[in-house]
C-alpha cells in the first residue's frame, strides 16, 4: 500500500502519484467517460505501450497492473498502474533553454518519431492484445514481413479504432464500422458513413433549436447526409498515389512538452537538463491509433506556432 497519495490531474483521466515507504513511486490513472470507449481505450493503450517497449525499445514507463473491465475491479473502475516516468518534464526546463538547444532537440525528436515509422502495419485501427478483442474484430495480420510464429504476432492484433470520435455520445451504441480497415479509402469513408448514420438517427435542426445561432446556408439533415455522400464519392481522389503516403502508421498525436521527459542532473537541489537533450520517456499514449501516413504524420505540438 502507498504511504502517500497525491492527485496530479483530473480531466480526461484522474491521475494520482503514489509514494511508497521503499522510496518507489508509481502513477495510477483512472479514465473518465471523456477518455473514450470503455474497455477499448484502456486495453489499447496498455497493449500499445507494451508493444512499443518490446518491439522498438521505446523508453515508456512499464505498466505494473491494469484492468479494462470496471466491473471486475475492487475500485469499480478501469485503471492503469504504471511506473513513474524517469527524468524531468521538458515543460519545466523548456523556457530556460537557449534557442540553439531547442533547435537541436527537433532533430532528436525527429529521430524518435522515425523509429515509429519503422513499424510497417498491415491494417488501420488500434492495437490490442488478442485476448481483448473478439476474433471477428481482429485483423488477420499485424506487421509486414513478420513471421506467423513471431511471439508478438501471436499476442497482439489490430482491432477496432479506439479514437473518441467513433464512440462519443450516441455513437457508442450504434452498429457502425470501426475497423480494422485494409485500405485508406475504407478508413476515410468509415467516418463519413458513421456521421450519416448519426445524423439520420440523432441529428436535430439547429434552426428549431436556436434560430439566432444558425449560420446562413447551414442546411438540413438531408443536406448534410448528401454532402457526406459527395465526400464518399470523391474520397478515392483525395488519397495520395504513393504507398509511403498511405501506409498504416502509428503516431503520437500529442507530443507537447508535458508529455516528454528528458535526462537531467541535480546539484544543490537544482534540476538541470543534460545537454544535448536526451529523451528519457514519453507518456500519454491514450487514443493512439494506426492510420494513413498522410493523415497521421504531423509537426509535434511542441514546434507548432504559438506552442
KEKOLGU-242086 format. One line per field, with one value per residue (C-alpha): x negated, y negated, z negated. Coordinates in steps of 0.25 Angstrom, whole numbers, padded with zeros to 4 digits. Each point is the difference from the previous one (the first is absolute). Layout:
px = X,...;
py = Y,...;
pz = Z,...;
% end
This chain:
px = 0000,-0005,-0004,0004,0010,0000,0010,-0007,0011,0015,0006,-0001,-0006,-0001,-0015,-0007,-0014,-0003,-0012,-0004,-0009,-0010,-0002,0006,0011,0011,0011,0014,0010,0015,0006,0013,0011,-0007,-0011,0006,0008,0000,-0010,-0005,-0007,-0008,-0002,-0006,-0009,-0006,-0003,-0006,-0009,-0005,-0001,-0009,-0009,-0002,-0001,-0007,-0006,0007,-0002,0014,0004,0004,0014,0000,0015,0012,0014,0010,0012,0005,0010,-0012,-0008,0001,0001,0011,-0008,-0009,-0015,-0014,-0011,-0014,-0014,-0002,-0008,-0015,-0006,0006,0011,-0004,0010,-0007,-0013,0004,0002,-0015,-0006,-0008,0006,-0011,0003,0015,-0004,-0009,0010,0009,-0010,0001,0015,0000,-0009,0009,0012,-0007,-0001,0015,0001,-0009,0012,0007,0014,0010,0013,0006,0006,-0005,-0010,0005,-0004,0007,0007,0007,0007,0010,-0006,0010,-0005,-0015,-0008,-0006,-0014,-0008,-0013,-0006,-0011,0002,0000,0013,-0008,-0005,0004,0005,0009,0006,0003,0004,0010,0006,0015,0011,-0005,0001,0000,0010,0008,0004,0007,0004,0015,0010,-0011,-0004,0013,0000,-0003,-0010,-0013,-0012,-0010,-0010,-0002,-0009,0001,-0002,0014,0007,-0007,0004,0015,0003,0000,0010,0009,0000,0004,0011,0006,-0001,0007,0011,0002,-0003,-0003,0009,0003,-0008,0011,0010,-0009,-0006,0004,-0010,-0012,0002,-0009,0006,-0001,-0002,0010,0009,-0003,0002,-0010,-0011,0003,-0001,-0013,-0006,0004,-0007,-0013,0001,0001,-0013,-0008,-0008,-0005,-0005,-0009,-0015,-0005,-0013,0000,-0009,0011,0012,-0007,0006,-0009,0001,-0003,0000,0010,-0003,-0015,0000,-0010,0009,-0001,-0015,-0010,-0015,-0012,-0005,-0010,0002,-0010,0004,0014,0001,0004,-0007,0002,-0012,-0004,0002,0014,0003,0014,0001,0015,0013,0013,0015,0003,0015,0008,-0012,0004,-0005,0004,-0005,-0014,0005,0011,-0008,-0014,0000,-0009,0000,0008,-0014,-0004,0013,0001,0005,-0004;
py = 0000,-0014,-0009,-0012,-0003,-0014,-0003,-0006,-0002,0002,-0003,0011,0009,0000,0001,0003,0000,0012,0000,0012,0002,0006,-0013,0005,-0008,0004,-0006,0004,-0004,0001,-0004,-0008,0001,-0011,0009,0009,0013,0009,0012,-0003,-0013,0006,0013,-0006,-0010,0011,0009,-0012,-0003,0015,0002,-0013,0004,0014,-0002,-0014,-0001,-0013,-0006,0000,0002,0015,0004,0007,0003,-0003,0003,-0004,0006,-0009,0011,0009,-0009,-0003,-0015,0001,-0007,0003,-0004,0000,0001,-0003,-0004,-0015,-0005,-0002,-0014,-0014,-0006,-0007,-0011,-0003,-0004,-0004,-0014,-0001,0007,-0008,-0001,0009,0011,-0001,0002,0011,0007,0000,0010,0009,0000,0002,0013,0005,-0002,0007,0013,0000,0000,0012,0008,0005,0003,0007,-0006,-0013,0000,0002,0009,0011,0013,0010,0005,-0014,0001,0009,0009,-0006,-0014,0003,-0003,0013,-0006,-0010,-0004,0001,0011,0006,0015,0006,0007,-0013,-0002,-0014,0005,0010,-0009,-0013,-0004,-0012,-0002,-0011,-0014,-0006,-0014,-0008,-0006,0015,0002,-0014,-0002,0009,0006,0009,0008,-0001,0012,-0007,0004,-0003,0009,0005,-0004,0005,-0012,-0015,-0002,0009,-0008,-0013,0003,0007,-0013,-0006,0012,-0001,-0014,0003,0010,-0009,-0011,0009,0005,-0011,-0013,-0012,-0013,-0012,-0009,0006,0001,-0014,-0009,-0011,0009,0007,-0005,-0003,0012,0010,0009,0011,0014,0005,-0010,0005,0014,-0004,-0007,0012,0008,-0009,0001,0015,0000,-0010,0007,0009,-0012,-0006,0012,-0003,0010,0005,0011,-0007,-0011,0010,0011,0003,-0007,-0003,-0014,-0007,-0012,-0007,-0003,-0012,-0004,0006,0014,0001,0002,-0002,0004,-0010,-0002,-0006,-0009,-0006,0003,-0007,0009,-0003,0008,0007,-0007,0004,0004,0015,0006,0009,0003,-0004,0002,-0002,0011,0000,0000,0003,0007,0005,-0009,-0004,-0007,-0012,-0003,0005,-0006,-0015,-0010,0002,-0010,-0003,-0007,-0006,-0015,-0005,0012;
pz = 0000,0003,-0012,0008,0011,0007,0011,0012,0010,0003,0013,0011,-0011,-0015,-0002,-0014,-0004,-0010,-0009,-0008,-0012,0008,0008,0013,0007,0009,0008,-0001,0011,0001,0013,-0001,0010,0009,0002,0010,0002,-0013,0001,0014,-0005,-0011,0007,0012,-0008,-0008,0012,0008,-0012,-0001,0015,0002,-0012,0005,0015,0001,-0014,-0003,-0014,-0005,-0014,-0001,-0005,-0013,-0001,0008,0003,0011,-0007,-0010,-0006,-0003,-0008,-0015,0002,0011,0010,0012,-0004,0004,-0010,0005,-0004,-0001,0012,-0002,0003,-0001,0007,0013,-0003,-0013,0007,0014,-0003,-0005,0012,0010,0014,0005,-0009,0003,0015,-0003,-0007,0012,0006,-0012,0000,0015,-0001,-0011,0009,0011,-0008,-0001,0015,0001,-0004,0013,-0005,0010,-0005,-0005,-0014,-0015,-0006,-0010,-0007,0008,-0013,-0001,0014,0005,0012,0010,-0003,0001,0013,0006,0000,-0008,0006,0014,0001,-0014,-0002,-0004,-0011,-0006,-0014,0002,0011,-0009,-0011,0007,0011,0006,-0004,0000,-0001,-0014,0005,-0008,0013,0003,-0014,-0005,-0004,0007,0009,-0011,0001,0016,0009,0008,0007,-0010,0008,0001,0014,0011,0010,-0003,0008,-0010,-0012,0006,0004,-0013,-0007,0010,-0001,-0015,0000,0011,-0010,-0012,0008,0005,-0014,-0010,0008,-0003,0007,-0006,0006,-0009,-0012,0001,0012,-0005,0001,0014,0011,0014,0009,-0011,0006,-0005,-0005,0014,0006,-0010,0004,0015,-0002,-0007,0011,0010,-0009,0000,0015,0001,-0011,0010,0007,-0013,-0003,0004,0010,-0007,-0010,-0009,-0002,-0003,-0007,-0014,-0011,-0014,-0005,-0014,0003,-0013,-0001,-0008,-0011,-0011,0006,0002,-0011,0002,-0007,-0011,-0011,-0013,-0008,-0013,0002,0013,0012,0014,0013,0005,0013,0011,-0004,0000,-0001,-0012,0001,0008,-0007,0004,0011,-0003,0013,0009,0013,0013,0012,0014,-0001,0008,-0011,-0012,0001,-0004,-0007,-0015,-0008,-0007,0013,0005,0001,-0013,-0009;
% end
